[in-house]
Amino acid sequence: MFYIMLSMVLMTLDYRGQWVDRVRDWSTLAVEPLWLVVEAPARLAAAVSRRWTDRTKLLIERDALELDLSESRARLLVFDEIKRENERLRGLLGASATIDRDFQAVELRQLDLNPYSHRLLINRGASQGLRVGQPVLESNGLVGQVDKVYTHSASVILLSDPDHALPVKIERSRLRTIAYGSGRSGELRLDDLPMNADIQIGDVLISSGLGGRFQPGLPVADVVEVTRAPGEAFARARAELRARLQGARHLLVVTEFSAGDADVTDVLQPDNELPPSTDVSEP
C-alpha cells in the first residue's frame, strides 16, 4: 500500500510539474559533452583517412565532377529561361510568391518511434543557428519540425507524432485540410474531410503554407485509403509519408525562408474552403 500511494503521488507531481521532461532535458544537456568526446576519435580518423586518399582516385573523381558541372551548367541555361518566364507570369497575375531558402545539413543521432512520441535527435543546435519551429526535410519530402533546441543538438518532432498537425492541400483538387499524426511510423490521418470532398487514392499531399511555419508546396504524403462511412459527419483518409527515415543518416533543416501569400496555381485555381471546425494552427 505504501508503494502504491508513493506511485500515485509521484505520478500526480509529474503530471502537474512535468518533472520527467525536465530531468530528461537536464540529462541531455549533461550528456552532450560526452557525445562530442565519443565522436572526436571518429572525426580524427576520418580526417587522417582523407589525407591518405589515393591520388588517382581523386583525379578520376575530379574528371567526373567536371563532367557533371558541364551538364549542370547546360541545365541552368534552360532553368534560367524558365525562371524568367515564371517571373513574367507572376507579374501578370500579381502574385508575389518568391521563396528564399537556406538549408543546413544535419546528421541523425537518435530515432525514437514509440507509440506516444515520434521524435529524433540531430547533431546541430543553437550554436549552429537552429531554433524551434524550423522545418526538417528528407530527400523525398517533409519529415517534421524542430521541437527543442540544445547547445549542440536539437530534437525534431515527426509528422507522424500523435500530437502533431500540419496544414496541407491536395495537389490535384487544391482542397485544404489538416493532416494529423497517426502515431504509426510514416503514416498520417485526415479526419476533417467533407463527405463530398474531392480526394481519392493516389492523391499527393503538399504543405499549404497556412500558419507560416512551413512554406507552401513541400511534398508530404500520398493518400492510400479513403473512407466515407454512412452516418458519419466527415470522411476520413489515410496517407503514407514520402520521407523515408529507414537508413537515412543526413537530413536538411530549412533555416530561413520567406514566401508570399499565394502561388501561381492558387491564383489560377482557388482552393476549397476548410470545414468550419478545422483548426489550422500548428504545434
C-alpha positions as CSV (number, residue, x, y, z in Angstrom):
1,M,0.0,0.0,0.0
2,F,2.9,2.4,0.8
3,Y,4.4,1.9,-2.7
4,I,1.1,2.2,-4.4
5,M,0.4,5.5,-2.6
6,L,4.0,6.7,-3.4
7,S,3.5,5.9,-7.1
8,M,0.2,7.8,-7.2
9,V,1.9,10.9,-5.5
10,L,4.8,10.8,-7.9
11,M,2.5,10.5,-10.9
12,T,0.4,13.4,-9.8
13,L,3.5,15.6,-9.2
14,D,4.9,14.7,-12.6
15,Y,1.6,15.4,-14.3
16,R,1.4,18.9,-12.7
17,G,5.0,19.8,-12.8
18,Q,6.4,17.9,-15.8
19,W,9.4,16.7,-13.8
20,V,10.2,13.8,-16.0
21,D,10.6,16.1,-19.1
22,R,12.8,18.5,-17.1
23,V,15.0,15.7,-15.9
24,R,15.3,14.4,-19.5
25,D,16.2,17.9,-20.7
26,W,18.8,18.3,-18.0
27,S,20.3,14.9,-18.7
28,T,20.5,15.6,-22.4
29,L,22.5,18.8,-21.7
30,A,24.8,16.9,-19.3
31,V,25.5,14.1,-21.9
32,E,26.2,16.5,-24.8
33,P,29.9,16.9,-24.0
34,L,30.2,13.1,-23.8
35,W,28.8,12.8,-27.3
36,L,31.4,15.3,-28.6
37,V,34.2,13.3,-26.9
38,V,32.9,10.0,-28.3
39,E,32.7,11.4,-31.8
40,A,36.2,13.0,-31.7
41,P,38.2,9.8,-32.5
42,A,35.9,9.1,-35.5
43,R,36.3,12.6,-36.8
44,L,40.1,12.4,-36.3
45,A,40.2,9.0,-38.1
46,A,38.1,10.4,-41.0
47,A,40.4,13.4,-41.3
48,V,43.5,11.2,-41.4
49,S,41.9,8.9,-44.0
50,R,41.0,11.8,-46.3
51,R,44.7,12.9,-46.2
52,W,45.8,9.4,-47.4
53,T,43.3,9.1,-50.2
54,D,44.8,7.7,-53.4
55,R,45.8,10.5,-55.9
56,T,44.5,8.5,-58.9
57,K,41.0,8.2,-57.3
58,L,40.9,11.9,-56.7
59,L,41.8,12.6,-60.3
60,I,39.0,10.3,-61.5
61,E,36.5,12.0,-59.2
62,R,37.7,15.4,-60.4
63,D,37.1,14.5,-64.0
64,A,33.6,13.1,-63.2
65,L,32.8,16.3,-61.3
66,E,33.9,18.4,-64.2
67,L,31.6,16.5,-66.5
68,D,28.7,16.9,-64.0
69,L,29.5,20.6,-63.8
70,S,29.3,21.0,-67.5
71,E,26.0,19.2,-67.7
72,S,24.6,21.2,-64.7
73,R,25.6,24.5,-66.5
74,A,23.8,23.4,-69.6
75,R,20.7,22.6,-67.5
76,L,20.9,26.0,-65.7
77,L,20.7,27.8,-69.1
78,V,17.3,26.1,-69.5
79,F,16.2,26.8,-65.9
80,D,17.2,30.5,-66.2
81,E,14.8,30.9,-69.1
82,I,12.0,29.1,-67.2
83,K,12.7,31.3,-64.2
84,R,12.4,34.5,-66.4
85,E,9.2,33.2,-67.9
86,N,7.8,32.4,-64.4
87,E,8.6,35.9,-63.2
88,R,6.8,37.4,-66.1
89,L,3.7,35.2,-65.4
90,R,3.8,36.2,-61.7
91,G,3.9,39.9,-62.7
92,L,0.9,39.4,-64.9
93,L,-1.0,37.6,-62.2
94,G,0.0,40.0,-59.4
95,A,1.3,37.1,-57.2
96,S,4.4,37.6,-55.1
97,A,5.3,34.1,-54.2
98,T,9.1,34.2,-54.5
99,I,10.7,31.8,-52.0
100,D,14.2,32.3,-50.5
101,R,15.6,29.3,-48.6
102,D,18.7,28.5,-46.7
103,F,19.4,24.9,-45.8
104,Q,21.7,23.3,-43.2
105,A,22.7,19.6,-43.4
106,V,22.4,17.8,-40.1
107,E,23.2,14.2,-39.0
108,L,20.7,11.9,-37.4
109,R,21.9,10.8,-33.9
110,Q,18.9,9.0,-32.4
111,L,15.4,8.0,-33.6
112,D,12.5,7.3,-31.2
113,L,9.3,5.8,-32.6
114,N,7.4,4.7,-29.5
115,P,3.5,4.8,-29.9
116,Y,3.2,8.1,-28.0
117,S,6.1,10.1,-29.2
118,H,7.8,10.2,-32.6
119,R,11.0,12.2,-32.3
120,L,14.6,12.2,-33.5
121,L,17.8,13.8,-32.3
122,I,20.1,15.7,-34.7
123,N,23.7,16.9,-34.2
124,R,23.1,20.6,-34.6
125,G,21.8,23.1,-32.1
126,A,21.5,26.7,-31.0
127,S,25.3,27.3,-31.6
128,Q,24.7,26.5,-35.3
129,G,21.7,28.8,-35.7
130,L,18.9,26.3,-35.2
131,R,15.7,27.3,-33.5
132,V,12.3,25.9,-32.6
133,G,9.8,25.5,-35.5
134,Q,12.2,25.2,-38.4
135,P,11.1,22.6,-41.0
136,V,13.2,19.4,-41.5
137,L,13.4,17.7,-44.9
138,E,14.5,14.4,-46.3
139,S,15.3,13.9,-50.0
140,N,11.8,12.6,-50.6
141,G,9.7,15.1,-48.6
142,L,8.9,16.8,-45.3
143,V,10.0,15.0,-42.1
144,G,8.9,17.3,-39.3
145,Q,10.0,20.4,-37.4
146,V,12.5,21.3,-34.7
147,D,10.8,20.8,-31.4
148,K,13.6,21.6,-28.8
149,V,17.0,23.2,-29.3
150,Y,20.0,22.5,-27.1
151,T,23.6,23.9,-27.4
152,H,25.0,21.4,-29.9
153,S,21.9,19.2,-30.7
154,A,18.2,19.5,-31.3
155,S,15.0,17.4,-31.0
156,V,12.7,17.1,-34.1
157,I,9.1,16.1,-33.8
158,L,8.0,14.0,-36.7
159,L,4.8,14.5,-38.8
160,S,3.6,11.1,-37.6
161,D,3.7,12.1,-33.9
162,P,0.2,11.8,-32.5
163,D,0.4,15.4,-31.1
164,H,1.4,17.0,-34.5
165,A,-0.9,18.6,-37.0
166,L,0.1,20.0,-40.4
167,P,-2.0,22.2,-42.8
168,V,-1.9,20.5,-46.2
169,K,-3.7,20.7,-49.5
170,I,-4.3,18.1,-52.2
171,E,-2.2,18.8,-55.2
172,R,-4.8,17.7,-57.7
173,S,-8.0,19.2,-56.3
174,R,-6.4,22.1,-54.3
175,L,-8.5,21.1,-51.3
176,R,-7.1,22.3,-48.0
177,T,-7.3,20.3,-44.8
178,I,-5.3,19.2,-41.7
179,A,-3.1,16.1,-41.6
180,Y,-2.7,14.7,-38.1
181,G,0.0,12.3,-36.9
182,S,-1.4,8.8,-36.5
183,G,1.1,7.5,-34.0
184,R,2.2,5.0,-36.6
185,S,5.6,5.2,-38.3
186,G,5.3,7.0,-41.7
187,E,1.5,7.5,-41.6
188,L,-0.9,10.5,-41.4
189,R,-4.6,10.6,-40.9
190,L,-7.1,13.2,-42.4
191,D,-10.2,13.3,-40.2
192,D,-11.9,16.7,-41.1
193,L,-12.8,16.0,-44.7
194,P,-16.3,16.8,-46.0
195,M,-18.3,13.8,-47.2
196,N,-18.2,15.2,-50.8
197,A,-14.5,16.1,-50.7
198,D,-12.6,15.6,-53.9
199,I,-10.0,13.2,-52.7
200,Q,-9.0,9.8,-54.0
201,I,-6.3,7.1,-53.5
202,G,-3.0,8.3,-55.1
203,D,-3.5,12.0,-54.5
204,V,-0.4,13.8,-53.3
205,L,-0.5,16.0,-50.2
206,I,1.7,19.1,-50.1
207,S,2.2,21.8,-47.5
208,S,-0.4,24.6,-47.8
209,G,1.7,27.3,-46.2
210,L,-1.0,28.3,-43.7
211,G,0.3,29.4,-40.4
212,G,3.6,30.5,-41.8
213,R,5.6,27.6,-40.2
214,F,6.1,25.6,-43.5
215,Q,6.5,27.1,-46.9
216,P,3.9,26.0,-49.4
217,G,4.4,23.3,-52.0
218,L,6.6,20.9,-50.0
219,P,5.8,17.2,-50.7
220,V,4.3,15.5,-47.7
221,A,2.5,12.2,-48.3
222,D,0.4,10.1,-50.7
223,V,-3.2,9.1,-50.0
224,V,-3.6,5.3,-49.7
225,E,-7.1,5.0,-48.2
226,V,-10.3,7.0,-48.3
227,T,-13.3,6.1,-46.0
228,R,-16.8,7.5,-46.3
229,A,-18.8,5.7,-43.6
230,P,-22.6,6.2,-43.7
231,G,-23.9,8.3,-40.8
232,E,-20.6,9.9,-40.1
233,A,-20.2,13.7,-40.3
234,F,-16.8,13.7,-42.0
235,A,-15.0,11.4,-44.4
236,R,-11.6,10.1,-43.4
237,A,-8.4,9.3,-45.2
238,R,-5.0,7.7,-44.5
239,A,-1.8,8.8,-46.2
240,E,1.8,7.5,-46.2
241,L,4.7,9.9,-45.8
242,R,7.0,10.3,-48.7
243,A,10.0,10.8,-46.4
244,R,11.9,7.6,-45.6
245,L,14.0,7.6,-42.4
246,Q,15.0,3.9,-42.6
247,G,18.7,4.0,-43.4
248,A,18.8,7.8,-43.6
249,R,21.8,9.4,-42.0
250,H,21.6,13.1,-43.1
251,L,18.6,15.5,-43.2
252,L,18.1,19.1,-44.2
253,V,16.9,21.9,-41.9
254,V,15.3,24.9,-43.6
255,T,17.0,27.7,-41.5
256,E,15.5,30.6,-43.4
257,F,12.7,31.2,-45.9
258,S,10.2,33.9,-47.0
259,A,7.1,33.3,-49.0
260,G,4.2,35.3,-50.4
261,D,0.6,34.8,-49.7
262,A,-0.2,32.7,-52.8
263,D,1.4,30.9,-55.6
264,V,0.6,30.8,-59.3
265,T,-1.5,27.7,-59.0
266,D,-3.6,29.2,-56.2
267,V,-4.3,32.3,-58.3
268,L,-5.3,30.2,-61.3
269,Q,-7.5,27.9,-59.3
270,P,-8.7,28.9,-55.8
271,D,-8.5,26.4,-53.0
272,N,-11.6,25.0,-51.4
273,E,-12.6,26.2,-48.0
274,L,-11.8,24.3,-44.9
275,P,-14.6,22.9,-42.8
276,P,-15.8,25.4,-40.1
277,S,-14.5,23.2,-37.3
278,T,-11.0,22.7,-38.8
279,D,-8.1,24.3,-36.8
280,V,-5.2,25.4,-38.9
281,S,-2.9,26.2,-36.1
282,E,0.4,24.3,-35.8
283,P,2.2,23.0,-32.7
